Amino acid sequence: MKLKYILIVVVIIGLFGSCKSKKTAVKKVTKKEVVVIKSKKQTTKTTNSPITNRTINYINTYKKTAMESMRKYKIPASITLAQGILESSSGNSELTRKSNNHFGIKCHKGWKGKRVYHDDDKKDDCFRVYKDPANSFKDHSLFLTGRTRYAKLFKFKKGDYVKWAKGLSEAGYATDRRYPAKLIALIEKYNLHKYDTEVLGKSFKKKTTNPVTNHIVLKGDTLYSISKKYGLTVEELKRFNGLNSNEINIGQTLSLIK
């Protein structure tokens, strides 16, 4: 009988130990132990070049002035803006910074305002000084409307910036043979003709006349040979492309406009 009780106790102890071992074998996973790894989405951020940013800022600053000039003087706002961008280096040329002269208008006979002297066609050419840039834009419009050699431009279809760009060159506005292509390239790169359509109450449609705006460097090319091909100077090419030396590489794309 005593032996029977001993056996029962042994069995109970065995069962208790078995249950305890099973319990310790089960690991309870708490929320704190669950680690969720979230993958970060990689995004590519694009930034404009300093020259592009300056140009965009210039457009935003003077687009309303150009549109007002178009309403009053019938000169396409796109042409006015493109000329301003080109001739003032987007408002950053020395002449523009010193005198608010955005179009390089010289003193000419009868100018009674302030003057500044700057080397251009000849040493110490006389240029007009404006207190307000808006007066420079106004003078630009008066310059074109007041000279008979530009009269035919006002007979073009309203907003035809291509004919205007070519007409300015044909009338002798600039000696640079690539002047029309530069204006057209700027207009279409920055969609300046949308301001023409806004003034005319028309819908805007992007279009391109495919002016040559870039050059891919080929074997044997030099900055000098490229500049001569496109009617530029080596310094202009370097400035347009942010180059600090004359070194270029085969396959490199060079911008031919600002």
Backbone torsions as a table, in degrees:
resi	resn	phi	psi	omega
1	MET	NA	-43.5	177.6
2	LYS	-62.4	-39.8	178.6
3	LEU	-63.1	-36.5	180.0
4	LYS	-62.4	-45.2	178.5
5	TYR	-62.5	-37.7	179.6
6	ILE	-63.2	-42.8	179.7
7	LEU	-63.6	-40.2	179.7
8	ILE	-62.9	-41.8	-179.9
9	VAL	-64.1	-41.4	179.8
10	VAL	-62.0	-43.6	-179.7
11	VAL	-63.1	-43.9	-179.3
12	ILE	-62.1	-44.8	179.3
13	ILE	-61.5	-40.3	179.3
14	GLY	-62.8	-44.2	179.0
15	LEU	-63.9	-40.8	-179.6
16	PHE	-63.7	-41.8	179.2
17	GLY	-66.6	-37.1	179.6
18	SER	-65.5	-43.3	179.6
19	CYS	-64.7	-39.4	-178.6
20	LYS	-65.0	-39.9	-179.7
21	SER	-66.7	-35.5	178.8
22	LYS	-66.7	-39.0	-179.8
23	LYS	-65.1	-39.1	-179.0
24	THR	-72.8	-21.6	-179.4
25	ALA	-77.2	-19.4	-179.6
26	VAL	-93.2	117.0	-179.1
27	LYS	-99.9	122.0	179.5
28	LYS	-83.4	124.2	-179.6
29	VAL	-90.2	115.9	177.8
30	THR	-89.0	165.7	-179.1
31	LYS	-62.5	-31.2	-178.3
32	LYS	-66.4	-25.1	-176.5
33	GLU	-87.0	-9.3	-179.8
34	VAL	-87.9	117.1	-178.2
35	VAL	-108.0	121.0	178.4
36	VAL	-104.5	121.1	-179.2
37	ILE	-99.3	114.5	179.2
38	LYS	-93.3	130.3	179.1
39	SER	-83.5	135.8	178.7
40	LYS	-83.6	129.3	179.2
41	LYS	-76.7	123.1	-178.8
42	GLN	-84.4	129.8	178.9
43	THR	-120.5	145.9	179.3
44	THR	-102.8	118.6	-178.9
45	LYS	-96.8	123.9	179.0
46	THR	-101.2	139.6	179.2
47	THR	-127.6	146.1	177.8
48	ASN	-81.0	159.2	175.8
49	SER	-72.2	159.7	177.9
50	PRO	-56.0	-38.4	-179.7
51	ILE	-64.2	-44.6	179.2
52	THR	-63.0	-43.0	179.1
53	ASN	-62.0	-41.3	178.5
54	ARG	-63.1	-40.2	-179.5
55	THR	-66.4	-43.4	178.2
56	ILE	-61.3	-42.5	177.9
57	ASN	-62.9	-38.9	179.0
58	TYR	-62.7	-46.5	-179.5
59	ILE	-60.7	-46.6	-179.8
60	ASN	-62.9	-31.2	-179.2
61	THR	-75.2	-38.1	-169.5
62	TYR	-115.5	4.5	-178.0
63	LYS	-62.7	-39.1	179.8
64	LYS	-67.0	-38.4	177.7
65	THR	-63.0	-42.6	179.2
66	ALA	-65.2	-37.8	179.3
67	MET	-69.3	-38.1	176.4
68	GLU	-63.5	-39.2	177.5
69	SER	-64.5	-37.2	178.9
70	MET	-64.6	-42.6	179.6
71	ARG	-62.7	-38.0	-175.2
72	LYS	-87.7	-39.4	-171.8
73	TYR	-113.3	-4.0	176.0
74	LYS	69.5	20.1	175.3
75	ILE	-93.8	127.0	-178.2
76	PRO	-52.4	131.6	179.2
77	ALA	-59.1	-33.8	179.5
78	SER	-62.9	-39.8	178.9
79	ILE	-67.1	-45.6	179.7
80	THR	-59.3	-46.1	-179.7
81	LEU	-66.0	-44.3	-179.3
82	ALA	-63.1	-41.0	177.5
83	GLN	-64.6	-40.9	178.2
84	GLY	-62.4	-44.6	178.5
85	ILE	-59.9	-47.6	-175.6
86	LEU	-67.9	-45.8	-171.9
87	GLU	-84.7	-19.2	179.4
88	SER	-109.3	5.1	-174.1
89	SER	53.0	49.5	-179.4
90	SER	57.2	37.9	176.9
91	GLY	84.5	6.2	-174.5
92	ASN	-111.0	6.2	177.1
93	SER	-71.6	157.7	-179.3
94	GLU	-61.0	-42.8	-179.5
95	LEU	-60.9	-44.7	-178.8
96	THR	-66.4	-42.8	-179.2
97	ARG	-66.1	-33.2	-177.9
98	LYS	-83.6	-29.7	-169.5
99	SER	-133.7	3.2	-176.3
100	ASN	58.1	23.4	179.3
101	ASN	-93.4	102.9	-173.6
102	HIS	-88.7	-13.9	-173.7
103	PHE	-122.1	11.9	177.5
104	GLY	62.6	33.1	-179.3
105	ILE	-76.0	126.3	-177.7
106	LYS	-83.3	170.9	-175.2
107	CYS	-61.0	-47.5	-176.0
108	HIS	58.0	168.1	-178.4
109	LYS	-69.2	133.2	176.3
110	GLY	97.9	-7.1	179.3
111	TRP	-72.2	123.2	-176.2
112	LYS	-110.5	1.5	-179.3
113	GLY	-85.0	-170.8	179.2
114	LYS	-67.9	157.4	-177.0
115	ARG	-130.8	155.6	172.0
116	VAL	-138.7	147.6	-176.0
117	TYR	-112.1	132.0	-172.2
118	HIS	-148.4	137.8	179.5
119	ASP	-67.8	126.8	178.5
120	ASP	-141.2	-109.7	176.2
121	ASP	-65.1	-29.9	175.8
122	LYS	-143.3	168.0	-177.1
123	LYS	-67.8	137.3	178.5
124	ASP	55.2	49.0	172.7
125	ASP	-65.7	148.7	-178.3
126	CYS	-92.6	126.1	179.5
127	PHE	-122.8	150.9	-179.7
128	ARG	-73.8	145.7	176.2
129	VAL	-111.8	131.7	-179.1
130	TYR	-117.9	138.0	176.6
131	LYS	-72.8	-37.1	-177.8
132	ASP	-121.6	129.6	177.9
133	PRO	-54.5	-30.1	-179.8
134	ALA	-59.2	-32.6	178.9
135	ASN	-69.6	-29.4	175.6
136	SER	-67.0	-41.9	177.6
137	PHE	-65.1	-38.9	178.8
138	LYS	-64.7	-43.6	179.1
139	ASP	-63.9	-35.0	177.3
140	HIS	-61.6	-43.7	179.0
141	SER	-66.0	-43.2	179.1
142	LEU	-65.4	-34.5	178.3
143	PHE	-61.5	-43.3	-178.1
144	LEU	-76.6	-37.9	-178.6
145	THR	-77.7	-20.6	-174.9
146	GLY	-94.2	2.7	-178.8
147	ARG	-120.3	128.4	-173.6
148	THR	-62.9	-26.8	-177.5
149	ARG	-66.5	-17.4	178.3
150	TYR	-101.0	3.3	-174.3
151	ALA	-58.8	-38.1	-176.3
152	LYS	-67.3	-23.1	-179.5
153	LEU	-64.2	-30.2	-177.5
154	PHE	-79.3	-2.8	177.1
155	LYS	-94.6	-8.6	178.0
156	PHE	-68.5	159.3	175.2
157	LYS	-57.3	136.1	-176.0
158	LYS	-58.1	129.6	178.5
159	GLY	85.0	6.7	179.5
160	ASP	-81.6	83.1	-174.5
161	TYR	-68.8	-26.4	179.0
162	VAL	-65.6	-48.0	178.9
163	LYS	-66.6	-35.4	178.2
164	TRP	-64.6	-43.8	-179.7
165	ALA	-61.6	-44.4	179.5
166	LYS	-71.3	-38.3	-179.2
167	GLY	-64.5	-38.0	177.5
168	LEU	-60.2	-43.3	-179.9
169	SER	-66.3	-44.2	-179.6
170	GLU	-63.7	-30.5	-179.3
171	ALA	-83.7	-2.2	175.5
172	GLY	90.4	20.5	-179.6
173	TYR	-64.0	-38.1	-179.5
174	ALA	-139.2	148.1	179.8
175	THR	-85.5	-16.3	179.7
176	ASP	-67.6	117.6	-177.1
177	ARG	-67.0	-18.1	179.2
178	ARG	-95.6	8.3	-177.4
179	TYR	-56.6	-47.4	178.8
180	PRO	-59.9	-43.8	-178.9
181	ALA	-62.9	-37.6	179.3
182	LYS	-65.7	-43.3	179.1
183	LEU	-63.2	-47.3	-178.5
184	ILE	-62.3	-41.3	179.8
185	ALA	-62.8	-42.3	178.8
186	LEU	-65.2	-43.3	-179.4
187	ILE	-60.2	-44.1	-175.5
188	GLU	-82.2	-26.8	176.3
189	LYS	-67.9	-40.7	-176.5
190	TYR	-105.9	9.9	178.1
191	ASN	53.5	44.4	-177.8
192	LEU	-69.1	-23.1	-178.8
193	HIS	-69.7	-9.1	175.8
194	LYS	-68.2	-24.3	177.2
195	TYR	-75.5	-27.8	173.5
196	ASP	-64.9	-47.9	-177.6
197	THR	-65.9	-31.7	178.4
198	GLU	-66.4	-42.5	178.1
199	VAL	-65.1	-39.0	-176.9
200	LEU	-83.5	-5.5	179.8
201	GLY	70.6	31.8	-179.6
202	LYS	-111.6	164.1	177.0
203	SER	-80.5	145.7	-176.7
204	PHE	-90.4	133.2	175.9
205	LYS	-131.1	128.2	177.4
206	LYS	-68.0	141.5	173.1
207	LYS	-152.5	160.6	179.8
208	THR	-139.3	140.5	176.2
209	THR	-101.1	7.4	177.8
210	ASN	53.7	51.4	173.3
211	PRO	-69.0	152.8	179.8
212	VAL	-74.0	114.1	-178.1
213	THR	-118.4	-11.8	-179.2
214	ASN	-136.8	157.7	175.5
215	HIS	-135.8	129.1	176.1
216	ILE	-93.5	124.3	-174.9
217	VAL	-65.5	127.8	178.2
218	LEU	-108.5	168.0	178.1
219	LYS	-60.1	129.3	179.9
220	GLY	94.7	-11.4	179.1
221	ASP	-69.5	144.3	170.2
222	THR	-131.8	163.4	177.3
223	LEU	-59.1	-35.2	-179.3
224	TYR	-66.4	-47.0	-178.1
225	SER	-66.2	-36.7	179.0
226	ILE	-68.8	-42.0	-179.5
227	SER	-62.4	-39.2	179.1
228	LYS	-68.4	-36.5	-179.1
229	LYS	-62.8	-36.5	-174.6
230	TYR	-108.7	10.4	176.3
231	GLY	70.6	31.8	178.4
232	LEU	-112.8	175.8	171.2
233	THR	-104.9	159.9	178.5
234	VAL	-60.2	-40.1	-179.7
235	GLU	-63.8	-37.5	177.2
236	GLU	-64.1	-45.1	179.1
237	LEU	-59.4	-43.6	179.8
238	LYS	-64.8	-40.4	-179.2
239	ARG	-68.7	-42.0	-179.2
240	PHE	-62.3	-29.0	-173.4
241	ASN	-112.5	7.6	177.3
242	GLY	63.7	34.5	-178.4
243	LEU	-89.5	137.0	177.6
244	ASN	-102.0	-8.1	178.3
245	SER	-140.4	178.7	179.8
246	ASN	-90.2	6.9	-176.7
247	GLU	-80.0	128.0	175.9
248	ILE	-134.3	161.3	-176.0
249	ASN	-122.2	147.8	177.2
250	ILE	-59.3	132.0	-179.1
251	GLY	92.8	-10.6	-180.0
252	GLN	-71.7	138.6	178.5
253	THR	-96.3	124.0	179.2
254	LEU	-109.0	133.9	176.4
255	SER	-80.5	138.8	-178.5
256	LEU	-103.8	3.2	176.4
257	ILE	-134.4	168.1	179.5
258	LYS	-68.9	NA	NA
